[in-house]
Amino acid sequence: MDKQELVLDDGRKITIRAANIDDLEKIRSLYQATYGNTYTIVEVADPKKTAEALQSPNNYLWIVCQFEDRIVGSVIFSVDPYHHLGKAFSGIIDKEFRGQKLIYSMMRAGHACLLREGGPCDLIYAIVRTFVSVNFHSHLKELGYIDLGIFPNVRKLSYYETHTFKICPGPNAFKNRRPLPRIYDQVQTLYRLVDSQLQLGSAMMKSIDLPDKKTEFIKFHEAAPEDYPNGIEAEREKLRQENKLRFGFCPLLEPNHMLINDEKTVRAFLNYQPTDGHASLLGLQTGEFDMVDLLESLAAFCESTDIKYLEVLASAYDPMIQAQLWKSYFIPSAWFPAARLDNGQRQDYMIASRSFVPLHFKGLQLTEDSKPYLLEFFKLYTARLWEELVDA
């Protein structure tokens, strides 16, 4: 990435450039000054991960704003080279330099590197706080970001906050997209909202009536690290190669926890951040168990620990798994089009979540593009509770 020079309205000169390992302490000081010890993103919170990111040019593009000898702004892009995906996150500006569209300028520079024709990314996604100003959402829209969902109570700084899900497609993002998602009844309105934004085309609706039955709980416990000397990720990859893994696609995350049953026939791989209790399911070996029982058992384990939020990506072409998630109280909240590259086709994914803390939506600053997704989530959330009351 080439350096760029900006002159602010007050005459101060800013350099926008790619960060390097020499910037580590200054970058960490910038986040520390704003958030103290509450920041949850591992690339910032863990100095080892910060160093790894700054020294991994194929997997990260970390952009900073420099004023004289100070780092006064930062945005991180992580890159999945296989799926040609990018993620923009952790934007921050020193309070002295806010209101100058510096995050916008850094992100535009990142897009020029990553979304160019023949570049490493076909699309970039971002998860954005609803507590930032509406102007910031407008700046993202100007860059090409499109709202495609909501994550309720997903992250905690001072308290749990709702975030929006956005993507910025490159010129070839949907060129080889697999058409005609097959979706469960309860997902159809969410898909229509997405289609109204992107004109993806029709989907096939599928009604599925899962039987009501008492949950047979599977007892999970943490796997002993000494039983897996090659590490959790190696175990997950082995199961993936053996075609024994469900929910194995979750880009730009690696598992740091593995749960197993006593018989070691079931394994659940999680990325879990203890700072705020956020977890994502990165793979599930099901053994011979019923999927709803497994999902309910996994949720019960999470609720008994410090996990406050569990997120799952499910194929948009598998209405049965969508129905099983619904039955297990994982509520659809976002749509990730053209997310996974598989045999030359880009495949859509539905994102569903289950929260273990009371939902609240105070203080949100929603745009007209994001508000319908929150309303749809709340409609689905209450509809699932209503189903349970009616069947009681």
C-alpha positions in Angstrom: 0.0 0.0 0.0 1.3 3.4 -1.0 1.4 6.2 1.6 -1.2 8.9 1.3 -0.9 12.5 2.6 -3.9 14.5 3.9 -4.1 18.1 4.9 -6.9 18.7 7.5 -9.0 21.9 7.6 -6.8 23.3 10.3 -3.6 22.7 8.3 -2.3 19.6 10.2 -0.8 17.0 7.9 -1.8 13.3 8.2 -0.1 10.3 6.7 -2.2 7.3 5.9 0.0 4.1 5.6 0.2 0.4 6.3 1.3 -0.3 9.9 4.3 -2.3 10.8 5.7 -4.0 13.9 7.5 -0.8 15.0 4.0 0.8 15.5 2.8 -1.9 18.0 3.1 0.1 21.3 1.7 3.3 19.8 -1.3 1.4 18.3 -2.0 -0.3 21.6 -1.7 3.0 23.5 -4.3 4.6 21.1 -6.9 1.9 21.9 -5.9 1.9 25.6 -6.5 5.6 25.9 -10.1 5.3 24.5 -11.2 1.9 25.9 -9.0 1.1 28.8 -9.0 -2.7 29.4 -12.5 -3.2 28.1 -11.7 -3.7 24.4 -12.6 -7.3 23.3 -11.1 -7.7 19.8 -8.2 -10.2 20.2 -5.9 -8.5 17.7 -5.9 -5.4 19.9 -6.5 -7.0 23.4 -3.6 -9.5 23.1 -0.2 -8.0 22.4 1.0 -11.3 20.9 -1.9 -11.3 18.4 -1.2 -7.6 17.6 2.4 -8.6 16.7 1.2 -11.5 14.6 -1.2 -9.4 12.7 1.3 -6.7 12.0 3.7 -9.3 10.6 1.2 -11.2 8.5 0.8 -9.2 5.3 -1.1 -12.0 3.5 -3.7 -12.2 6.2 -3.9 -8.6 7.5 -3.8 -5.1 6.2 -3.5 -2.8 9.2 -3.8 0.8 8.3 -2.9 3.8 10.5 -3.1 7.6 10.5 0.1 9.2 11.6 0.5 12.8 12.8 4.1 13.8 13.4 5.4 10.9 15.6 1.9 9.9 16.9 -0.5 7.2 15.7 -3.9 8.9 15.8 -6.0 6.5 13.9 -6.3 2.8 13.1 -8.4 0.3 11.0 -7.7 -3.4 10.6 -8.6 -5.5 7.6 -8.2 -9.3 7.9 -8.2 -11.4 4.8 -9.2 -15.0 4.1 -7.1 -15.8 0.9 -9.0 -19.0 0.1 -12.5 -17.6 0.2 -11.4 -14.1 -1.1 -13.1 -12.5 1.9 -12.1 -9.5 3.9 -13.3 -8.1 7.2 -12.9 -4.4 8.3 -12.9 -3.8 12.0 -11.6 -2.0 15.1 -11.7 1.5 13.6 -10.5 4.2 16.1 -9.5 7.8 16.0 -7.8 9.9 18.6 -10.3 12.3 20.1 -8.3 15.3 18.9 -8.8 14.2 15.3 -12.4 13.1 15.2 -14.9 14.6 12.7 -12.3 14.6 9.9 -13.6 11.4 8.1 -10.2 9.7 8.9 -11.7 6.3 9.3 -13.5 6.8 5.9 -10.1 7.7 4.4 -8.3 4.7 5.8 -11.1 2.3 4.7 -11.1 3.8 1.2 -7.3 3.2 1.1 -7.9 -0.4 2.3 -10.6 -1.0 -0.4 -8.2 0.2 -3.1 -5.8 -2.5 -2.1 -8.2 -5.4 -1.4 -11.2 -4.9 -3.7 -9.3 -4.0 -6.9 -9.7 -6.1 -10.0 -7.6 -9.2 -9.4 -7.1 -8.2 -5.7 -7.3 -10.6 -2.8 -11.0 -10.0 -1.8 -14.2 -10.3 -3.7 -16.1 -8.7 -0.8 -15.4 -7.2 2.6 -17.8 -7.3 5.6 -18.0 -5.2 8.7 -19.8 -5.5 12.1 -20.6 -2.0 13.2 -21.8 -0.6 16.5 -25.3 0.9 16.5 -24.0 3.4 19.1 -21.8 5.2 16.7 -23.2 8.3 14.9 -25.6 8.0 12.0 -23.0 10.1 10.0 -20.5 7.2 10.3 -23.1 4.8 8.9 -23.6 7.3 6.0 -19.8 7.3 5.4 -19.8 3.5 5.2 -22.7 3.6 2.7 -20.8 6.1 0.6 -17.9 3.6 0.6 -20.3 0.9 -0.7 -21.4 -0.9 2.4 -24.9 -2.4 2.5 -26.8 -3.4 5.6 -27.8 -7.1 5.7 -28.6 -7.8 9.3 -28.3 -7.2 13.0 -26.5 -8.8 15.9 -28.4 -8.2 19.2 -26.3 -7.8 22.3 -23.3 -9.1 20.5 -20.4 -7.3 22.2 -19.8 -5.6 25.5 -17.8 -2.5 26.3 -19.6 -0.8 29.2 -22.7 -3.0 28.5 -24.0 -5.3 25.8 -24.5 -3.5 22.5 -26.3 -4.4 19.3 -24.3 -4.3 16.1 -25.2 -4.1 12.4 -23.8 -6.4 9.7 -22.7 -4.8 6.4 -20.9 -6.0 3.3 -19.1 -4.1 0.6 -19.1 -6.1 -2.6 -16.3 -5.8 -5.1 -17.0 -5.9 -8.9 -17.0 -9.7 -9.0 -18.6 -10.5 -5.7 -21.8 -12.1 -7.1 -20.4 -13.2 -10.5 -20.3 -16.9 -9.6 -22.9 -16.9 -6.8 -24.9 -20.0 -6.4 -28.6 -19.0 -7.2 -31.8 -20.1 -5.6 -31.2 -20.5 -1.8 -33.6 -23.1 -0.2 -34.9 -21.5 2.9 -37.1 -22.4 5.8 -40.4 -20.6 6.3 -39.2 -18.3 9.2 -36.2 -17.0 7.1 -38.2 -15.8 4.1 -38.8 -12.2 5.3 -35.1 -11.8 6.2 -34.2 -12.9 2.7 -36.7 -10.6 1.1 -35.1 -7.7 2.9 -31.7 -8.7 1.6 -33.0 -9.2 -1.9 -34.5 -5.7 -1.9 -31.0 -4.4 -1.3 -29.0 -6.6 -3.6 -31.5 -8.0 -6.2 -30.1 -11.5 -5.6 -33.1 -13.3 -7.2 -35.7 -15.6 -5.9 -35.4 -18.3 -3.3 -37.2 -21.6 -2.8 -39.3 -21.7 0.3 -39.6 -24.9 2.3 -42.0 -25.8 5.1 -40.6 -28.2 7.7 -42.5 -29.4 10.7 -40.1 -30.9 13.3 -41.7 -33.1 15.9 -42.1 -31.8 19.5 -40.2 -34.0 21.9 -38.4 -33.8 25.2 -34.7 -32.8 24.7 -32.2 -35.5 25.4 -29.3 -33.5 26.8 -25.7 -34.4 25.9 -23.2 -33.6 28.7 -20.4 -31.4 27.3 -17.1 -30.7 29.0 -13.9 -28.9 28.0 -11.4 -31.2 26.1 -8.1 -31.7 27.9 -5.4 -30.0 25.9 -2.9 -32.9 26.5 -5.3 -35.2 24.6 -4.8 -33.2 21.5 -1.1 -32.3 21.2 -1.5 -31.0 17.7 -4.0 -28.4 18.8 -7.7 -27.7 18.4 -7.5 -26.4 14.9 -5.7 -29.6 13.7 -8.5 -31.7 15.2 -11.1 -29.6 13.5 -9.4 -29.8 10.1 -9.1 -33.6 10.4 -12.8 -33.9 11.0 -13.5 -31.5 8.1 -11.3 -33.6 5.8 -13.3 -36.7 6.9 -16.6 -34.9 6.1 -17.7 -35.3 9.8 -18.1 -31.6 10.6 -21.3 -29.5 10.5 -21.2 -25.7 10.8 -17.5 -25.8 9.7 -17.6 -22.5 7.8 -17.0 -19.3 9.8 -14.5 -17.1 8.0 -11.5 -15.4 9.7 -11.9 -17.1 13.0 -10.0 -20.0 14.6 -11.3 -22.2 17.5 -9.8 -21.7 20.9 -12.1 -24.0 22.8 -13.2 -27.6 22.1 -16.1 -29.3 24.0 -16.6 -33.0 24.0 -18.9 -35.6 25.5 -17.7 -38.4 27.7 -17.6 -40.9 24.9 -15.6 -38.4 22.6 -18.1 -39.0 19.8 -19.2 -35.3 19.8 -17.0 -32.3 19.5 -18.0 -28.6 19.4 -15.4 -26.1 18.3 -15.8 -22.5 19.6 -14.1 -19.2 19.2 -14.8 -17.7 22.6 -13.7 -14.3 24.0 -14.0 -14.4 27.8 -13.7 -10.6 28.1 -17.4 -10.2 27.0 -18.7 -13.7 26.7 -19.0 -13.7 22.9 -18.7 -17.1 21.1 -19.0 -18.5 17.6 -19.6 -22.1 16.7 -16.9 -23.1 14.2 -17.7 -26.8 13.8 -19.8 -29.6 15.3 -19.2 -33.3 15.1 -22.6 -34.8 15.7 -22.0 -38.5 16.2 -25.3 -40.2 16.1 -27.2 -37.6 18.0 -30.3 -35.6 17.0 -29.3 -32.1 15.8 -31.8 -30.3 18.0 -30.7 -32.2 21.1 -27.1 -31.2 20.3 -27.8 -27.6 19.8 -29.9 -27.4 22.9 -27.2 -29.2 24.9 -24.6 -26.8 23.5 -26.7 -23.8 24.5 -27.2 -25.3 28.0 -23.5 -25.7 28.4 -22.9 -22.1 27.3 -25.5 -20.7 29.6 -23.9 -22.6 32.6 -20.6 -20.8 31.9 -19.6 -17.2 31.2 -20.7 -17.4 27.5 -23.4 -14.8 26.9 -23.9 -15.0 23.1 -23.5 -17.9 20.6 -23.5 -17.3 16.9 -23.8 -19.9 14.1 -23.5 -19.7 10.3 -25.8 -22.1 8.4 -26.0 -22.9 4.7 -28.6 -21.0 2.8 -29.3 -24.2 0.8 -30.2 -26.5 3.7 -33.7 -25.6 5.0 -33.5 -28.6 7.4 -30.6 -27.2 9.4 -32.3 -23.8 9.4 -35.4 -25.3 10.9 -33.3 -27.2 13.5 -31.7 -24.0 14.5 -35.0 -22.3 14.8 -36.3 -25.1 17.0 -33.3 -24.7 19.2 -33.9 -20.9 19.7 -31.2 -19.7 17.3 -32.9 -16.7 15.8 -32.0 -15.7 12.2 -30.5 -12.2 12.3 -28.4 -11.6 9.2 -27.7 -12.9 5.7 -24.2 -13.3 4.3 -24.4 -13.5 0.5 -21.7 -15.1 -1.6 -19.7 -15.8 1.6 -18.1 -19.2 0.9 -16.2 -20.2 -2.2 -16.8 -23.9 -3.0 -16.0 -25.6 -6.3 -16.0 -22.3 -8.1 -19.3 -21.1 -6.7 -19.9 -18.5 -4.0 -22.5 -19.7 -1.5 -24.9 -17.7 0.7 -25.1 -18.3 4.5 -27.7 -17.4 7.1 -26.4 -16.1 10.5 -28.4 -17.1 13.6 -27.7 -16.3 17.2 -28.8 -17.2 20.7 -28.4 -14.7 23.5 -28.1 -15.7 27.2 -28.6 -12.2 28.6 -31.8 -10.1 28.5 -32.1 -8.2 25.2 -32.2 -4.5 25.3 -32.3 -1.9 22.5 -31.9 1.4 24.4 -29.7 4.1 22.9 -29.5 2.7 19.4 -28.9 5.0 16.5 -30.4 3.1 13.6 -30.3 4.1 10.0 -33.3 3.5 7.7 -31.4 0.7 6.1 -30.6 -1.2 9.3 -33.9 -0.6 11.2 -36.0 -3.2 9.2 -33.5 -5.9 10.3 -33.9 -5.2 14.0 -37.7 -5.1 13.6 -37.6 -8.4 11.8 -35.3 -10.0 14.4 -37.6 -8.9 17.2 -40.6 -10.2 15.3 -38.9 -13.6 14.9 -37.8 -13.6 18.5 -41.3 -13.0 19.8 -42.7 -15.5 17.3 -40.5 -18.2 18.6 -41.6 -17.5 22.2 -45.2 -17.5 21.0 -44.8 -20.9 19.4 -43.7 -22.2 22.8 -46.6 -20.7 24.6 -49.1 -22.0 22.2 -47.7 -25.5 22.5 -47.5 -25.4 26.3 
